[in-house]
Amino acid sequence: MGRKGKGEGTVKKHLMVVILCLISFLGGWFFHYLYPTSKPSLGVREFQRWELKKKLKLAEGKFSEITVIEEKDMGSYTVRLLRFLWQGFSFDAYLLIPKKKAEKVAAILALHGHKTTKDDVVGIKRSRFNVDFGRRLVESGFCVLVPDIIFSEDFDVEDHVALNLIMSGGHITGLRLSYLQSLLDYLCSLPFVDSKKVGCVGWSMGGGLALYLAAVDKRLKVVEISNYFGTYRGTFMRKRRSIDNYIPDILSFGEMADVACLIAPRPLLIEGGKRDPEFPKEAFMQGVKALKNCYKGHEERLTWQLMPGGHRFEGKGIEEWFKKWL
């Protein structure tokens, strides 16, 4: 009986240790939400990343087919038009490959926004939103992958897909992020790409996708978000925007800055416009203020700039920014 009692006591002690550890972990997580200005610990950060992935409804999926449709010589770089078959749908992307390159080069995923396409990003078409950042980056020596953002060319089609996904328990942003993660798999697998030096830049809708993608996928080492930052309450809850911006129950996770905090301490450049009607400067500055707390001790890795214009890409110094950190 004595041995049994001793054994039961040991089990109880071990159980108490487990319970105390669990309480400590959950307490830290809860403390973060009570006081969001505090810098979260690594354990809390990983739990938040897991929680965000659940909110985003990420899906598994790999390309069943990849085809080179066309290849063009652009002088200092080559452009390949690729077609990817994914989840029964086919989508195109441009791969921009610099000619003067080392054995392994840094690579960047470049994401367009609404009212623009991958053609604008690579400079084939001229956009009033000034979004030819793919061309700018390949001319600076980066390999750049510029995909179509699926179901974004027509707002009616996008809304129809988005609403049907919501009815079935998903949402279109999660679908797009799952596709982009597959594209990252492809980009990192290229023999001339250094998979440890991969970044992402996006404008408007593409900026939002860059925000969420970098938050959940640590393969992205450097990120620029243009014209998609502020607070949920000061943007999409203030005025109705396209359905892809609304992620069910995201506020139970936190604000936009809480999502961006999962990128820290990786280098992050955020760009806004003083006259941007979609992301007002007040909401932008409120988000930046909250985000600064997550970069304490790494202040040089967070850069933000509020440009004088409206909802358009400026990208002041992006070539130097990516060269510095990739």
Buried (B, 14 or more C-beta within 10 A) or exposed (E): EEEEEEEEEEEEEEEEEEEEEEEEBEEBBEEBBEEBEBBBEEEBBEBBBEBBBEBBBBBEBEBEEEEEEEEEEBEEBBBBBBBBEBBEEEBBBBBBBBEEBEEBBBBBBBBBBBBBBBBBBBBBEEBEBBBBBBBBBBBBBBBBBBBBBBBBEEBEEBBEBBEEBBEEEBBBBBBBBBBBBBBBEBBBEBEEBBBEBBBBBBBBBBBBBBBBBBBBBEBBBBBBBBBBBBBBEBBBEBEEBBBBBBBEEBEEBBBBBBBBBBBBBBBBBBBBBEEBEBBBBEBBBBBBEBBBBBBEEBEEBBBBBBBEBBBBBBBEEBBEBBBEBB
